[in-house]
Amino acid sequence: MSGLIPKKFPTPVIGPLGPFFAAGLVILYGINSAQNAMANTAEYKNDPRNPNRQAAKH
């Protein structure tokens, strides 16, 4: 049974990859900010796919 479980090596994973995780969060924040800014422009303000669209009053 011991042949099925591989030997564990003390390899650091989070430390070396930390800058990449942080950069990914910065990129996602920038994309989110850009999408929110574009959704409020005049071109997309009345688009039915826009979640911030004001409902048309009849």
mmCIF file as Biopython writes it, N, C-alpha, C and O atoms, coordinates in Angstrom:
data_model
#
loop_
_atom_site.group_PDB
_atom_site.id
_atom_site.type_symbol
_atom_site.label_atom_id
_atom_site.label_alt_id
_atom_site.label_comp_id
_atom_site.label_asym_id
_atom_site.label_entity_id
_atom_site.label_seq_id
_atom_site.pdbx_PDB_ins_code
_atom_site.Cartn_x
_atom_site.Cartn_y
_atom_site.Cartn_z
_atom_site.occupancy
_atom_site.B_iso_or_equiv
_atom_site.auth_seq_id
_atom_site.auth_asym_id
_atom_site.pdbx_PDB_model_num
ATOM 1   N N  . MET A ? 1  ? 0.808   -1.195 0.000   1.0 0.0 1  A 1 
ATOM 2   C CA . MET A ? 1  ? 0.000   0.000  0.000   1.0 0.0 1  A 1 
ATOM 3   C C  . MET A ? 1  ? 0.853   1.262  0.000   1.0 0.0 1  A 1 
ATOM 4   O O  . MET A ? 1  ? 0.412   2.308  -0.475  1.0 0.0 1  A 1 
ATOM 5   N N  . SER A ? 2  ? 2.059   1.173  0.523   1.0 0.0 2  A 1 
ATOM 6   C CA . SER A ? 2  ? 2.892   2.372  0.589   1.0 0.0 2  A 1 
ATOM 7   C C  . SER A ? 2  ? 3.398   2.793  -0.793  1.0 0.0 2  A 1 
ATOM 8   O O  . SER A ? 2  ? 3.893   3.909  -0.945  1.0 0.0 2  A 1 
ATOM 9   N N  . GLY A ? 3  ? 3.284   1.936  -1.787  1.0 0.0 3  A 1 
ATOM 10  C CA . GLY A ? 3  ? 3.717   2.280  -3.126  1.0 0.0 3  A 1 
ATOM 11  C C  . GLY A ? 3  ? 2.750   3.214  -3.854  1.0 0.0 3  A 1 
ATOM 12  O O  . GLY A ? 3  ? 3.119   3.839  -4.848  1.0 0.0 3  A 1 
ATOM 13  N N  . LEU A ? 4  ? 1.508   3.309  -3.359  1.0 0.0 4  A 1 
ATOM 14  C CA . LEU A ? 4  ? 0.521   4.152  -4.007  1.0 0.0 4  A 1 
ATOM 15  C C  . LEU A ? 4  ? 0.651   5.615  -3.606  1.0 0.0 4  A 1 
ATOM 16  O O  . LEU A ? 4  ? 0.250   6.503  -4.358  1.0 0.0 4  A 1 
ATOM 17  N N  . ILE A ? 5  ? 1.203   5.869  -2.437  1.0 0.0 5  A 1 
ATOM 18  C CA . ILE A ? 5  ? 1.345   7.235  -1.940  1.0 0.0 5  A 1 
ATOM 19  C C  . ILE A ? 5  ? 2.787   7.692  -2.207  1.0 0.0 5  A 1 
ATOM 20  O O  . ILE A ? 5  ? 3.729   7.129  -1.649  1.0 0.0 5  A 1 
ATOM 21  N N  . PRO A ? 6  ? 2.956   8.706  -3.057  1.0 0.0 6  A 1 
ATOM 22  C CA . PRO A ? 6  ? 4.331   9.153  -3.342  1.0 0.0 6  A 1 
ATOM 23  C C  . PRO A ? 6  ? 4.936   9.866  -2.138  1.0 0.0 6  A 1 
ATOM 24  O O  . PRO A ? 6  ? 4.230   10.346 -1.251  1.0 0.0 6  A 1 
ATOM 25  N N  . LYS A ? 7  ? 6.259   9.918  -2.136  1.0 0.0 7  A 1 
ATOM 26  C CA . LYS A ? 7  ? 6.983   10.580 -1.055  1.0 0.0 7  A 1 
ATOM 27  C C  . LYS A ? 7  ? 6.756   12.088 -1.131  1.0 0.0 7  A 1 
ATOM 28  O O  . LYS A ? 7  ? 6.783   12.675 -2.213  1.0 0.0 7  A 1 
ATOM 29  N N  . LYS A ? 8  ? 6.536   12.698 0.011   1.0 0.0 8  A 1 
ATOM 30  C CA . LYS A ? 8  ? 6.310   14.139 0.048   1.0 0.0 8  A 1 
ATOM 31  C C  . LYS A ? 8  ? 7.648   14.854 0.155   1.0 0.0 8  A 1 
ATOM 32  O O  . LYS A ? 8  ? 8.490   14.497 0.979   1.0 0.0 8  A 1 
ATOM 33  N N  . PHE A ? 9  ? 7.834   15.855 -0.676  1.0 0.0 9  A 1 
ATOM 34  C CA . PHE A ? 9  ? 9.035   16.661 -0.640  1.0 0.0 9  A 1 
ATOM 35  C C  . PHE A ? 9  ? 8.673   18.050 -0.121  1.0 0.0 9  A 1 
ATOM 36  O O  . PHE A ? 9  ? 7.624   18.579 -0.488  1.0 0.0 9  A 1 
ATOM 37  N N  . PRO A ? 10 ? 9.502   18.652 0.717   1.0 0.0 10 A 1 
ATOM 38  C CA . PRO A ? 10 ? 9.195   19.982 1.267   1.0 0.0 10 A 1 
ATOM 39  C C  . PRO A ? 10 ? 9.481   21.100 0.254   1.0 0.0 10 A 1 
ATOM 40  O O  . PRO A ? 10 ? 10.364  21.931 0.468   1.0 0.0 10 A 1 
ATOM 41  N N  . THR A ? 11 ? 8.733   21.110 -0.836  1.0 0.0 11 A 1 
ATOM 42  C CA . THR A ? 11 ? 8.940   22.089 -1.892  1.0 0.0 11 A 1 
ATOM 43  C C  . THR A ? 11 ? 8.130   23.345 -1.599  1.0 0.0 11 A 1 
ATOM 44  O O  . THR A ? 11 ? 6.915   23.261 -1.424  1.0 0.0 11 A 1 
ATOM 45  N N  . PRO A ? 12 ? 8.775   24.505 -1.543  1.0 0.0 12 A 1 
ATOM 46  C CA . PRO A ? 12 ? 8.004   25.737 -1.343  1.0 0.0 12 A 1 
ATOM 47  C C  . PRO A ? 12 ? 7.228   26.087 -2.612  1.0 0.0 12 A 1 
ATOM 48  O O  . PRO A ? 12 ? 7.795   26.110 -3.705  1.0 0.0 12 A 1 
ATOM 49  N N  . VAL A ? 13 ? 5.944   26.355 -2.466  1.0 0.0 13 A 1 
ATOM 50  C CA . VAL A ? 13 ? 5.102   26.671 -3.612  1.0 0.0 13 A 1 
ATOM 51  C C  . VAL A ? 13 ? 4.584   28.096 -3.519  1.0 0.0 13 A 1 
ATOM 52  O O  . VAL A ? 13 ? 4.688   28.861 -4.478  1.0 0.0 13 A 1 
ATOM 53  N N  . ILE A ? 14 ? 4.032   28.451 -2.379  1.0 0.0 14 A 1 
ATOM 54  C CA . ILE A ? 14 ? 3.409   29.759 -2.226  1.0 0.0 14 A 1 
ATOM 55  C C  . ILE A ? 14 ? 4.450   30.882 -2.280  1.0 0.0 14 A 1 
ATOM 56  O O  . ILE A ? 14 ? 4.197   31.922 -2.888  1.0 0.0 14 A 1 
ATOM 57  N N  . GLY A ? 15 ? 5.585   30.691 -1.669  1.0 0.0 15 A 1 
ATOM 58  C CA . GLY A ? 15 ? 6.618   31.732 -1.647  1.0 0.0 15 A 1 
ATOM 59  C C  . GLY A ? 15 ? 7.090   32.162 -3.029  1.0 0.0 15 A 1 
ATOM 60  O O  . GLY A ? 15 ? 7.027   33.348 -3.351  1.0 0.0 15 A 1 
ATOM 61  N N  . PRO A ? 16 ? 7.558   31.235 -3.850  1.0 0.0 16 A 1 
ATOM 62  C CA . PRO A ? 16 ? 8.033   31.631 -5.182  1.0 0.0 16 A 1 
ATOM 63  C C  . PRO A ? 16 ? 6.913   32.128 -6.112  1.0 0.0 16 A 1 
ATOM 64  O O  . PRO A ? 16 ? 7.166   32.938 -7.003  1.0 0.0 16 A 1 
ATOM 65  N N  . LEU A ? 17 ? 5.678   31.646 -5.906  1.0 0.0 17 A 1 
ATOM 66  C CA . LEU A ? 17 ? 4.584   32.047 -6.784  1.0 0.0 17 A 1 
ATOM 67  C C  . LEU A ? 17 ? 3.819   33.259 -6.259  1.0 0.0 17 A 1 
ATOM 68  O O  . LEU A ? 17 ? 2.906   33.744 -6.927  1.0 0.0 17 A 1 
ATOM 69  N N  . GLY A ? 18 ? 4.170   33.748 -5.095  1.0 0.0 18 A 1 
ATOM 70  C CA . GLY A ? 18 ? 3.479   34.884 -4.491  1.0 0.0 18 A 1 
ATOM 71  C C  . GLY A ? 18 ? 3.409   36.117 -5.379  1.0 0.0 18 A 1 
ATOM 72  O O  . GLY A ? 18 ? 2.332   36.700 -5.503  1.0 0.0 18 A 1 
ATOM 73  N N  . PRO A ? 19 ? 4.504   36.544 -6.004  1.0 0.0 19 A 1 
ATOM 74  C CA . PRO A ? 19 ? 4.430   37.712 -6.881  1.0 0.0 19 A 1 
ATOM 75  C C  . PRO A ? 19 ? 3.475   37.521 -8.060  1.0 0.0 19 A 1 
ATOM 76  O O  . PRO A ? 19 ? 2.853   38.482 -8.512  1.0 0.0 19 A 1 
ATOM 77  N N  . PHE A ? 20 ? 3.355   36.299 -8.558  1.0 0.0 20 A 1 
ATOM 78  C CA . PHE A ? 20 ? 2.446   36.041 -9.671  1.0 0.0 20 A 1 
ATOM 79  C C  . PHE A ? 20 ? 0.993   36.117 -9.211  1.0 0.0 20 A 1 
ATOM 80  O O  . PHE A ? 20 ? 0.138   36.612 -9.945  1.0 0.0 20 A 1 
ATOM 81  N N  . PHE A ? 21 ? 0.702   35.630 -7.996  1.0 0.0 21 A 1 
ATOM 82  C CA . PHE A ? 21 ? -0.648  35.751 -7.449  1.0 0.0 21 A 1 
ATOM 83  C C  . PHE A ? 21 ? -0.997  37.221 -7.243  1.0 0.0 21 A 1 
ATOM 84  O O  . PHE A ? 21 ? -2.106  37.648 -7.563  1.0 0.0 21 A 1 
ATOM 85  N N  . ALA A ? 22 ? -0.059  37.992 -6.711  1.0 0.0 22 A 1 
ATOM 86  C CA . ALA A ? 22 ? -0.303  39.414 -6.480  1.0 0.0 22 A 1 
ATOM 87  C C  . ALA A ? 22 ? -0.516  40.150 -7.808  1.0 0.0 22 A 1 
ATOM 88  O O  . ALA A ? 22 ? -1.410  40.990 -7.914  1.0 0.0 22 A 1 
ATOM 89  N N  . ALA A ? 23 ? 0.289   39.840 -8.805  1.0 0.0 23 A 1 
ATOM 90  C CA . ALA A ? 23 ? 0.128   40.482 -10.112 1.0 0.0 23 A 1 
ATOM 91  C C  . ALA A ? 23 ? -1.207  40.111 -10.738 1.0 0.0 23 A 1 
ATOM 92  O O  . ALA A ? 23 ? -1.839  40.948 -11.383 1.0 0.0 23 A 1 
ATOM 93  N N  . GLY A ? 24 ? -1.643  38.879 -10.558 1.0 0.0 24 A 1 
ATOM 94  C CA . GLY A ? 24 ? -2.937  38.463 -11.073 1.0 0.0 24 A 1 
ATOM 95  C C  . GLY A ? 24 ? -4.076  39.242 -10.434 1.0 0.0 24 A 1 
ATOM 96  O O  . GLY A ? 24 ? -5.027  39.626 -11.115 1.0 0.0 24 A 1 
ATOM 97  N N  . LEU A ? 25 ? -3.984  39.477 -9.129  1.0 0.0 25 A 1 
ATOM 98  C CA . LEU A ? 25 ? -5.009  40.261 -8.451  1.0 0.0 25 A 1 
ATOM 99  C C  . LEU A ? 25 ? -5.028  41.702 -8.946  1.0 0.0 25 A 1 
ATOM 100 O O  . LEU A ? 25 ? -6.098  42.288 -9.110  1.0 0.0 25 A 1 
ATOM 101 N N  . VAL A ? 26 ? -3.850  42.276 -9.185  1.0 0.0 26 A 1 
ATOM 102 C CA . VAL A ? 26 ? -3.780  43.650 -9.699  1.0 0.0 26 A 1 
ATOM 103 C C  . VAL A ? 26 ? -4.399  43.726 -11.093 1.0 0.0 26 A 1 
ATOM 104 O O  . VAL A ? 26 ? -5.134  44.667 -11.396 1.0 0.0 26 A 1 
ATOM 105 N N  . ILE A ? 27 ? -4.108  42.746 -11.937 1.0 0.0 27 A 1 
ATOM 106 C CA . ILE A ? 27 ? -4.669  42.722 -13.286 1.0 0.0 27 A 1 
ATOM 107 C C  . ILE A ? 27 ? -6.188  42.566 -13.249 1.0 0.0 27 A 1 
ATOM 108 O O  . ILE A ? 27 ? -6.897  43.248 -13.989 1.0 0.0 27 A 1 
ATOM 109 N N  . LEU A ? 28 ? -6.694  41.673 -12.395 1.0 0.0 28 A 1 
ATOM 110 C CA . LEU A ? 28 ? -8.141  41.488 -12.285 1.0 0.0 28 A 1 
ATOM 111 C C  . LEU A ? 28 ? -8.825  42.745 -11.783 1.0 0.0 28 A 1 
ATOM 112 O O  . LEU A ? 28 ? -9.911  43.085 -12.251 1.0 0.0 28 A 1 
ATOM 113 N N  . TYR A ? 29 ? -8.205  43.442 -10.835 1.0 0.0 29 A 1 
ATOM 114 C CA . TYR A ? 29 ? -8.767  44.697 -10.339 1.0 0.0 29 A 1 
ATOM 115 C C  . TYR A ? 29 ? -8.813  45.744 -11.457 1.0 0.0 29 A 1 
ATOM 116 O O  . TYR A ? 29 ? -9.797  46.472 -11.585 1.0 0.0 29 A 1 
ATOM 117 N N  . GLY A ? 30 ? -7.766  45.819 -12.253 1.0 0.0 30 A 1 
ATOM 118 C CA . GLY A ? 30 ? -7.730  46.774 -13.357 1.0 0.0 30 A 1 
ATOM 119 C C  . GLY A ? 30 ? -8.774  46.470 -14.418 1.0 0.0 30 A 1 
ATOM 120 O O  . GLY A ? 30 ? -9.408  47.385 -14.944 1.0 0.0 30 A 1 
ATOM 121 N N  . ILE A ? 31 ? -8.959  45.199 -14.736 1.0 0.0 31 A 1 
ATOM 122 C CA . ILE A ? 31 ? -9.972  44.813 -15.721 1.0 0.0 31 A 1 
ATOM 123 C C  . ILE A ? 31 ? -11.361 45.143 -15.199 1.0 0.0 31 A 1 
ATOM 124 O O  . ILE A ? 31 ? -12.205 45.632 -15.950 1.0 0.0 31 A 1 
ATOM 125 N N  . ASN A ? 32 ? -11.609 44.879 -13.918 1.0 0.0 32 A 1 
ATOM 126 C CA . ASN A ? 32 ? -12.909 45.181 -13.322 1.0 0.0 32 A 1 
ATOM 127 C C  . ASN A ? 32 ? -13.177 46.682 -13.343 1.0 0.0 32 A 1 
ATOM 128 O O  . ASN A ? 32 ? -14.291 47.104 -13.653 1.0 0.0 32 A 1 
ATOM 129 N N  . SER A ? 33 ? -12.188 47.481 -13.023 1.0 0.0 33 A 1 
ATOM 130 C CA . SER A ? 33 ? -12.361 48.933 -13.044 1.0 0.0 33 A 1 
ATOM 131 C C  . SER A ? 33 ? -12.636 49.433 -14.459 1.0 0.0 33 A 1 
ATOM 132 O O  . SER A ? 33 ? -13.482 50.304 -14.658 1.0 0.0 33 A 1 
ATOM 133 N N  . ALA A ? 34 ? -11.932 48.891 -15.430 1.0 0.0 34 A 1 
ATOM 134 C CA . ALA A ? 34 ? -12.134 49.312 -16.815 1.0 0.0 34 A 1 
ATOM 135 C C  . ALA A ? 34 ? -13.530 48.917 -17.306 1.0 0.0 34 A 1 
ATOM 136 O O  . ALA A ? 34 ? -14.175 49.684 -18.021 1.0 0.0 34 A 1 
ATOM 137 N N  . GLN A ? 35 ? -13.997 47.730 -16.927 1.0 0.0 35 A 1 
ATOM 138 C CA . GLN A ? 35 ? -15.329 47.304 -17.353 1.0 0.0 35 A 1 
ATOM 139 C C  . GLN A ? 35 ? -16.409 48.175 -16.712 1.0 0.0 35 A 1 
ATOM 140 O O  . GLN A ? 35 ? -17.385 48.532 -17.371 1.0 0.0 35 A 1 
ATOM 141 N N  . ASN A ? 36 ? -16.246 48.513 -15.459 1.0 0.0 36 A 1 
ATOM 142 C CA . ASN A ? 36 ? -17.222 49.379 -14.802 1.0 0.0 36 A 1 
ATOM 143 C C  . ASN A ? 36 ? -17.227 50.770 -15.423 1.0 0.0 36 A 1 
ATOM 144 O O  . ASN A ? 36 ? -18.287 51.377 -15.571 1.0 0.0 36 A 1 
ATOM 145 N N  . ALA A ? 37 ? -16.057 51.278 -15.787 1.0 0.0 37 A 1 
ATOM 146 C CA . ALA A ? 37 ? -15.981 52.596 -16.411 1.0 0.0 37 A 1 
ATOM 147 C C  . ALA A ? 37 ? -16.626 52.576 -17.800 1.0 0.0 37 A 1 
ATOM 148 O O  . ALA A ? 37 ? -17.313 53.526 -18.177 1.0 0.0 37 A 1 
ATOM 149 N N  . MET A ? 38 ? -16.410 51.499 -18.561 1.0 0.0 38 A 1 
ATOM 150 C CA . MET A ? 38 ? -17.006 51.406 -19.897 1.0 0.0 38 A 1 
ATOM 151 C C  . MET A ? 38 ? -18.511 51.231 -19.839 1.0 0.0 38 A 1 
ATOM 152 O O  . MET A ? 38 ? -19.223 51.702 -20.727 1.0 0.0 38 A 1 
ATOM 153 N N  . ALA A ? 39 ? -19.010 50.560 -18.804 1.0 0.0 39 A 1 
ATOM 154 C CA . ALA A ? 39 ? -20.453 50.330 -18.702 1.0 0.0 39 A 1 
ATOM 155 C C  . ALA A ? 39 ? -21.206 51.619 -18.446 1.0 0.0 39 A 1 
ATOM 156 O O  . ALA A ? 39 ? -22.414 51.677 -18.673 1.0 0.0 39 A 1 
ATOM 157 N N  . ASN A ? 40 ? -20.522 52.657 -17.979 1.0 0.0 40 A 1 
ATOM 158 C CA . ASN A ? 40 ? -21.184 53.915 -17.671 1.0 0.0 40 A 1 
ATOM 159 C C  . ASN A ? 40 ? -20.958 54.984 -18.738 1.0 0.0 40 A 1 
ATOM 160 O O  . ASN A ? 40 ? -21.284 56.150 -18.515 1.0 0.0 40 A 1 
ATOM 161 N N  . THR A ? 41 ? -20.406 54.608 -19.889 1.0 0.0 41 A 1 
ATOM 162 C CA . THR A ? 41 ? -20.225 55.581 -20.962 1.0 0.0 41 A 1 
ATOM 163 C C  . THR A ? 41 ? -21.539 55.761 -21.723 1.0 0.0 41 A 1 
ATOM 164 O O  . THR A ? 41 ? -22.457 54.952 -21.585 1.0 0.0 41 A 1 
ATOM 165 N N  . ALA A ? 42 ? -21.625 56.812 -22.517 1.0 0.0 42 A 1 
ATOM 166 C CA . ALA A ? 42 ? -22.857 57.119 -23.241 1.0 0.0 42 A 1 
ATOM 167 C C  . ALA A ? 42 ? -23.198 56.030 -24.258 1.0 0.0 42 A 1 
ATOM 168 O O  . ALA A ? 42 ? -24.371 55.787 -24.545 1.0 0.0 42 A 1 
ATOM 169 N N  . GLU A ? 43 ? -22.173 55.377 -24.799 1.0 0.0 43 A 1 
ATOM 170 C CA . GLU A ? 43 ? -22.421 54.366 -25.825 1.0 0.0 43 A 1 
ATOM 171 C C  . GLU A ? 43 ? -23.156 53.148 -25.265 1.0 0.0 43 A 1 
ATOM 172 O O  . GLU A ? 43 ? -24.000 52.566 -25.945 1.0 0.0 43 A 1 
ATOM 173 N N  . TYR A ? 44 ? -22.842 52.766 -24.039 1.0 0.0 44 A 1 
ATOM 174 C CA . TYR A ? 44 ? -23.409 51.552 -23.456 1.0 0.0 44 A 1 
ATOM 175 C C  . TYR A ? 44 ? -24.411 51.832 -22.346 1.0 0.0 44 A 1 
ATOM 176 O O  . TYR A ? 44 ? -24.874 50.899 -21.690 1.0 0.0 44 A 1 
ATOM 177 N N  . LYS A ? 45 ? -24.755 53.093 -22.121 1.0 0.0 45 A 1 
ATOM 178 C CA . LYS A ? 45 ? -25.631 53.426 -21.003 1.0 0.0 45 A 1 
ATOM 179 C C  . LYS A ? 45 ? -27.024 52.826 -21.162 1.0 0.0 45 A 1 
ATOM 180 O O  . LYS A ? 45 ? -27.632 52.439 -20.163 1.0 0.0 45 A 1 
ATOM 181 N N  . ASN A ? 46 ? -27.554 52.735 -22.390 1.0 0.0 46 A 1 
ATOM 182 C CA . ASN A ? 46 ? -28.883 52.195 -22.618 1.0 0.0 46 A 1 
ATOM 183 C C  . ASN A ? 46 ? -28.882 50.790 -23.201 1.0 0.0 46 A 1 
ATOM 184 O O  . ASN A ? 46 ? -29.919 50.306 -23.654 1.0 0.0 46 A 1 
ATOM 185 N N  . ASP A ? 47 ? -27.740 50.139 -23.195 1.0 0.0 47 A 1 
ATOM 186 C CA . ASP A ? 47 ? -27.652 48.772 -23.697 1.0 0.0 47 A 1 
ATOM 187 C C  . ASP A ? 47 ? -28.394 47.837 -22.730 1.0 0.0 47 A 1 
ATOM 188 O O  . ASP A ? 47 ? -28.178 47.920 -21.521 1.0 0.0 47 A 1 
ATOM 189 N N  . PRO A ? 48 ? -29.257 46.956 -23.235 1.0 0.0 48 A 1 
ATOM 190 C CA . PRO A ? 48 ? -30.000 46.075 -22.325 1.0 0.0 48 A 1 
ATOM 191 C C  . PRO A ? 48 ? -29.125 45.103 -21.551 1.0 0.0 48 A 1 
ATOM 192 O O  . PRO A ? 48 ? -29.573 44.546 -20.549 1.0 0.0 48 A 1 
ATOM 193 N N  . ARG A ? 49 ? -27.889 44.884 -21.986 1.0 0.0 49 A 1 
ATOM 194 C CA . ARG A ? 49 ? -26.984 43.984 -21.259 1.0 0.0 49 A 1 
ATOM 195 C C  . ARG A ? 49 ? -26.276 44.684 -20.102 1.0 0.0 49 A 1 
ATOM 196 O O  . ARG A ? 49 ? -25.597 44.037 -19.305 1.0 0.0 49 A 1 
ATOM 197 N N  . ASN A ? 50 ? -26.433 45.999 -20.010 1.0 0.0 50 A 1 
ATOM 198 C CA . ASN A ? 50 ? -25.763 46.778 -18.973 1.0 0.0 50 A 1 
ATOM 199 C C  . ASN A ? 50 ? -26.501 46.605 -17.649 1.0 0.0 50 A 1 
ATOM 200 O O  . ASN A ? 50 ? -27.683 46.940 -17.568 1.0 0.0 50 A 1 
ATOM 201 N N  . PRO A ? 51 ? -25.841 46.090 -16.604 1.0 0.0 51 A 1 
ATOM 202 C CA . PRO A ? 51 ? -26.530 45.900 -15.321 1.0 0.0 51 A 1 
ATOM 203 C C  . PRO A ? 51 ? -26.850 47.220 -14.622 1.0 0.0 51 A 1 
ATOM 204 O O  . PRO A ? 51 ? -27.695 47.239 -13.727 1.0 0.0 51 A 1 
ATOM 205 N N  . ASN A ? 52 ? -26.210 48.313 -14.997 1.0 0.0 52 A 1 
ATOM 206 C CA . ASN A ? 52 ? -26.459 49.616 -14.378 1.0 0.0 52 A 1 
ATOM 207 C C  . ASN A ? 52 ? -27.475 50.448 -15.152 1.0 0.0 52 A 1 
ATOM 208 O O  . ASN A ? 52 ? -27.683 51.622 -14.847 1.0 0.0 52 A 1 
ATOM 209 N N  . ARG A ? 53 ? -28.099 49.847 -16.145 1.0 0.0 53 A 1 
ATOM 210 C CA . ARG A ? 53 ? -29.024 50.586 -17.016 1.0 0.0 53 A 1 
ATOM 211 C C  . ARG A ? 53 ? -30.250 51.020 -16.253 1.0 0.0 53 A 1 
ATOM 212 O O  . ARG A ? 53 ? -30.799 50.279 -15.437 1.0 0.0 53 A 1 
ATOM 213 N N  . GLN A ? 54 ? -30.667 52.234 -16.536 1.0 0.0 54 A 1 
ATOM 214 C CA . GLN A ? 54 ? -31.903 52.745 -15.957 1.0 0.0 54 A 1 
ATOM 215 C C  . GLN A ? 54 ? -33.075 52.220 -16.755 1.0 0.0 54 A 1 
ATOM 216 O O  . GLN A ? 54 ? -33.044 52.246 -17.985 1.0 0.0 54 A 1 
ATOM 217 N N  . ALA A ? 55 ? -34.101 51.748 -16.085 1.0 0.0 55 A 1 
ATOM 218 C CA . ALA A ? 55 ? -35.270 51.213 -16.767 1.0 0.0 55 A 1 
ATOM 219 C C  . ALA A ? 55 ? -36.018 52.337 -17.470 1.0 0.0 55 A 1 
ATOM 220 O O  . ALA A ? 55 ? -36.198 53.421 -16.915 1.0 0.0 55 A 1 
ATOM 221 N N  . ALA A ? 56 ? -36.447 52.067 -18.690 1.0 0.0 56 A 1 
ATOM 222 C CA . ALA A ? 56 ? -37.177 53.081 -19.462 1.0 0.0 56 A 1 
ATOM 223 C C  . ALA A ? 56 ? -38.564 53.265 -18.848 1.0 0.0 56 A 1 
ATOM 224 O O  . ALA A ? 56 ? -39.258 52.294 -18.546 1.0 0.0 56 A 1 
ATOM 225 N N  . LYS A ? 57 ? -38.949 54.510 -18.673 1.0 0.0 57 A 1 
ATOM 226 C CA . LYS A ? 57 ? -40.263 54.800 -18.095 1.0 0.0 57 A 1 
ATOM 227 C C  . LYS A ? 57 ? -41.252 55.005 -19.232 1.0 0.0 57 A 1 
ATOM 228 O O  . LYS A ? 57 ? -41.014 55.797 -20.144 1.0 0.0 57 A 1 
ATOM 229 N N  . HIS A ? 58 ? -42.351 54.288 -19.167 1.0 0.0 58 A 1 
ATOM 230 C CA . HIS A ? 58 ? -43.377 54.358 -20.226 1.0 0.0 58 A 1 
ATOM 231 C C  . HIS A ? 58 ? -44.430 55.346 -19.865 1.0 0.0 58 A 1 
ATOM 232 O O  . HIS A ? 58 ? -45.376 55.546 -20.626 1.0 0.0 58 A 1 
#
